[in-house]
Structures are given as C-alpha cells and as structure tokens.
Amino acid sequence: MVACNDKTQSDSSLVEQSTTDSKAIKLLWDKGFTVEEDEALRRVVSNWEKQSGYKIEITFYTNDGVPQKTQRAIKTGNPPDILVGYNAQTELDPRLAWEGQLADVSDVIEPVKNLYPKEILEAVYFYNHKNQRRSYYAVPLHEGTIHIFYWRDLLKQAGLSESDIPSDWDGFWNFWKQVQIKLRSQQKQYQNIYGLGFTYSTGASDTYYMFETILEAYDVKLLDNKGQLLVDDPQVRQGIIKSLEWYAKFYQDRYVPSDSITWLNPDNNRYLLNRGLVMTPNSTLSIPVTLRADLDTYKKLGILGFPNKPNGKPIRYLFIMKEAVLFAKSRNQKAAKDFLAYLIQPKVMNDYLKAGGGRHFPVLKSVWQDPFWSNPSDPHVSSLTKILTTRQTRPYYSSLNPAYTIVLKENVWGKALQRILVDRITPSQAGDEAIKRIKEIFNQWELSGGETEKGTGD
C-alpha cells in the first residue's frame, strides 16, 4: 500500500539523486511499486559505478510523469543521458527516434541479439527521418501484459469457486457481475463492493491498456502492417463503437466504482488491496508483488489470463515493454552505452528482476531458464511466464507508426469514454469523435513530414 500511495505523490517528492557531479550520467527511471524494486536498481548502479569508475545520477518519476518530464527537459536543452519508462515506449520513444533525438544503440544490442525474441527486437526497430533509415534506438529491458487479479476468498464467500469461472467472453465478464450481486445480497459488510476494477479516466494509461485489449478481442485492427490507418473501414468503425459501448456499460450498470472515471494508475490496485473490488485487470504484477511479505494474503490473490475472444478464439496479448533510450545529444554517450551493456547482461538483469519480486518479465530468453520464472508454487510469476512465452503477442501500434504515440498520449480512448459517461453522448457519436481525432493526428503528422517510410512492416 505504501508503494501504491507513492505513485500519487507529486513528482518532486520522487526525485532522488545519487550524486551531484555534473559529469555524471543522468538516468531518468520510473519509480517502482515497492522499495525492493528501487533498491535493486540502486545496487545495479552501485556495482557498475565501482566497476567502471563512472557516476550515475538517478532521478525517479512516476511512470505517467516520465514522458512529460522528458519532453520539458528536451525543450530546455537538458535531456537525460538515459531514459527508462513504460509509458515512454507507448507515448514518446518512437517519436523521439523519428525526430533524430535518440542515439543508435545497435552496438549495445548486437552482442546479445540472439537472446531477444523477434517481436521484442521489432518493437524497438524505429525509423529515423533525419537519416532516412531504421535501426535499433531502444534497448529492451523487460516486459509485462494484462492479467486479471481477484480474491479467491471473496468467490468462496459468494458461494462460488474458481472452477465456476467461464472461459467464454460474455460468460467471463458476467461472472464478476454475479459475484458482486451475491456478495451484496449476503452480508452488510459487502454493500459497497464492486465486481470489476476497470479504469475510465483520461489521466491513466491503464484506460488505454485495457481498451486496446478490448479492441484486440473484437478483432478491430486500426493500422495495417505498414502503419497506415484503417479507421475509414466501416467494419473498423463499428468495432470501435461496439468496444466503447461494451466497456462503458459496466460503469453505467454500476459494476465498477463511480470514481473510476478519475482514477490514476495506482487506484485500481489500491481498491483491490482494500477489498473494494473482487477483481481488476492490471498490466504488471505490481499487485501481487506488494503482497509478497504476507504469504497468506499472497495466496488468497488469484490470477487469470483473459477469456477467449467473442468469436471463441484465444486472444492475442499486447505486451508493454520497459526499454532504455539514449539521447543523441548525450555528453556521456560512450559511458551510457557501457552501462546499458552491463545492465542487459543476463545475470545482472535476472538478479535485478528477481530482487524486485518478479513484477516484470525478462525479455532475454536465456533468463527464462531460471526456475524462479516457472515455479508452479508461485502462480503469479509462472502465469506471467506462461502467457509471454507460449501465447501470441504483439506490441502497441506506437511501434508501427510514431503518430500513434500521440493518440495514446492524448488518451483518445479515455476521452471517448468520458464523453459517453459524463456528457451522455452515444457510443456512435463518441466513436466518430475518436476516429476524427485520430485522423487529425495522423494528418497533422504527415503534413509536418512525419509520415513513416513506405513499405515498413512487410
């Protein structure tokens, strides 16, 4: 709970500098959900400093604050040497690469290239408009994807068990509504409990993480493999509208908390941990990691993958990746690359991720062999491992076209949901507004010279 509360503090309270040396490498990193996670990073940095003789100045910000702080630093001509953050992957990095603001890190990746899965490398193979070519402009560190977290004992209290959870799309989501109804009808203490922890705000990336997953479930393809928009297709339009209507209805029918339209990323975590929710989706293992010290409660927390899509087929998972980028104007470029090369050594990365409680999954294939990642006695980590190593996955559309980073940065889907839930317009109207805004973003991008090179993705 302390970790979750930390994420709502002002950015200034999250800044920590290990040195004030102006020649030190400036590292901007999004703050972990636990003390152990941040301490694990400090140990990695300290070990490398002793080995290399260089110094690193660490600055922590919330994951939502990383892109904004970085852009401000760029405008003032004082960017960090290295930037690491989840939301930077979806909202910022591909644009910075296109603008020529990132350094090519191929020399960091090449020595361990064979350890990375193909789709991970493709997700950081960005186009640089200034030199008219693609290359590796980000170093993949680790990844995650959405899981469903729920309380096993609350199911039992409702007279249900895990074997009762359906695997079909409609049956799965209706199940949690029934749990809410049963709990509220049984005991007074559950009068304010909610079945689902969906986020509907414009201020949380959790909103678009979940909504993009819904679009995937309904087979709504917004971009083709060349990064070109498909939203003028009538079937795509109908899919967007249907997805908005489906998601909004849980709020309208009061199966999610009324303040979920203002939630920030840690709020669904907090609601679940305080038992105001039966279940919530979440894009990392941040919820179970905060419970590791309390094994009894850790075991009460269940984890599930997503149900089959409405058409009955398994869903394809979107992976969210934490990657490191190095700025082209870095004054410490060689030393910064040396640090990244050290960080992605399999043993260094494995030790770091394990010390952080396994919240993030390693992208280096050799690390998967460690029994920690597949231990069946830890259902949370082993479930994450199973999905990311055996199921079909894809990155967010930002990797296909930098213009999509603006769609996510503006949280177009959150705004569309707000229009339905707050302004009471229809899903059709909200969908058309969202499509219009997405087209404006892409048109403005192309007019400014921001079109991706033709033929990318073939």
Steps between C-alpha positions, in 0.01 A plus 500: 500500500790737570628435150163571344465823696845612390378508141247773578752738653632800313791433270737711708465262795614212281827656386809330637852584392792275582752771417514865402801462270418688178706247305296209629268301274147631544256209528125566509306189612137448598456423867427144605193383690711364787804610694671175396468586131669838538768353727574236236569775247723687744707184551543453125609863466735478799665182371557652158637824649756301698593296194516788250609801703211706362214652698125484430248758613160330539175692481173320571162616371160335479457295182238744370732790577803366313392603145394849609814567703717376216334725245545801726867414546542473123344843448741655749793327331578284802375146427616206713769274358277193545121477526323188625122476534193296406290786366797638311477189281137567406488880513844637417799290385394428137445875445838591648668243274321637194611853588863387523524574872605149603836332461529178303555220754561217254849453642344431842246251365711311246712298749182354658267527201445125481364503856205724410172370352433630149190701597692679777769616259241606242334717765816714539604513134399862444513726196724806510369761254822703514720225362215324316556156647392261772721374778492404866432814702395335827640219714227258619523429873186313606129470422154436639143446388150525643381237745185471710555511878224397741434386858448127534339530843241748368394246238458244778303751704266542203449124482712463188837347412770549242367205302179699447681775304401469131755518220269659242501879460149596614480229765833605651411866550142427612640268766658792688176692487327203663766486772424864585127430515544192722740670741284808541192289565668285764675725749488863603878533489491449123241767417761720333705234321528500121547208266748661259783753516497658154659845455321768292706813557704714262783519754592129513676291240310205652198632306658455161684180602162338568312658211762401244465144633124519444558617143729199455229271639251633246755465216509875438818577305572874500827498299627273226847347503639810327371727777218647291162581656201272439238698693308595183402135460132470608574174683780666698267788590233258621757309700614816677141597580415151625812495720416841651142394567611172656754664731280795600208279599678352801525853642145592403368185667702576816727198501807725541559779756352838403835678544675272248450780245766696694735218599873521449703185436543389864134542592372165376788338692400683814130415465577130459749490787242672723243242387273750336522285184466131427725520193699741287715477188856628533791525258780380733529286814503813718201378705639160607851642544373737769367196689811280488585565865159364604492149354150424628351800319725434199340156464149642535561714195412314181629566149343424162571561137234650274205292379461396139393772260131540409564281195626221728868525402787572744582868537831645385670684787643850469831528678617815674878526509744698705784613277801725539574777251816707473480858379702604195618816678626310801840623614565160658397279212779244519470456876120485475525223240745315723248514783216370280724218376567410864132526596384253236751230587275199574619451857483870585149536358376176656629594845345846468157370396492230768603750769204712390265211573444387142268788417649516149580215264846467340527542123830314477416139415792351692363647823178303459690185597523617861245289698381820669298591190316170464462387862140368527492586871496866396184527286554868418850484355443164330176625341680805361774275365254261336312775318805688374684187385215290355225738387488724194600860582548833326625848597279809506445684171756763604769268366337503154449875470633774733176696443322244718709612798298822489173305497606329821660810652169685456315194630247522217319192629471644850353818355249302295389309810466826695277638227271199538500483880517869594356687203246225422557483126451169317779250436454568127561871550796438730647249256469741210663776705787268591546397137496863392766590756720204404480600134587860592805380692621287210428773244686759707786255539524448125470872424788569736711244314435231753390226266668164546698364209295304248506124522594471867380181661491278191 
